[in-house]
Amino acid sequence: MQAWFEKLKADFILNFVQANRWKYLWDGLGRTLLITLLAGILGVAIGVVIAMIRSTFDKTREGARKTIGRRIFAVLDWICRVYLTVLRGTPVVVQLMIIYFVIFASSDNGTLVAALAFGLNSGAYVAEIVRGGIMSIDQGQFEAGRSLGFNYIQTMRFVIIPQTIKNVLPSLANEFIALLKETSVAGYVAVADLTKGGDIIRSRTYSPFMPLIAVALIYLVLVMFFSHLVGILERRLRNSDH
């Protein structure tokens, strides 16, 4: 037992203390959280816009006159459907490499490119979450907005979207947690995130157990922390309904 403890201690010192290798994990953690935050903001912005386009097209499909505006909406809806199909139907790591090595091959800011890639991917899932929330709102709410003198856009802004956000907020929070874990593949494009930091330590010390377990534990703590916040949010939303 004593020998095992001494070996564990030696491995800890080798992987984290010597040459201040713990900084790889610390810096990587900060970069992971930054990528997740930027991608989450971008994903929500894209998702809300797409959800509004698709839900508006679906709700006004029956009985709508074939005007120029209607045709424009049909084209936008088609573009959104293609976007959702492609982004949800291909692996995020492939999307990341295409955006980094092909579209932004001349860029040297891997963090922003990674945030863009993950944000575009997350936007596809957020769009379906928000669209489901909009479609679940009773049609009477739209009529109530119209009775107040609002046009369709004002009704969406002041009546529908606030109710939708409240309904889908827990799902959006869970999408954020999933996004946090998805960013672990950012190292494929040489972004020194948390996972890459652990891999750098492993390559320097030739000791894979300690750094990789440390990375897994950090992710686990982050997920448990954000899951706890989501639980608190869900309880408060339930209490606000009474």
Secondary structure, 3 states (H helix, E strand, C coil): CHHHHHHHHHHHHHHHHHHHCHHHHHHHHHHHHHHHHHHHHHHHHHHHHHHHHHHHHHHCCCCCCCCHHHHHHHHHHHHHHHHHHHHHHCCHHHHHHHHHHHHCCCCCCHHHHHHHHHHHHHHHHHHHHHHHHHHHCCHHHHHHHHHCCCCHHHHHHHHHHHHHHHHHHHHHHHHHHHHHHHHHHHHHHCCCCHHHHHHHHHHHHCCCHHHHHHHHHHHHHHHHHHHHHHHHHHHHHHHHCC
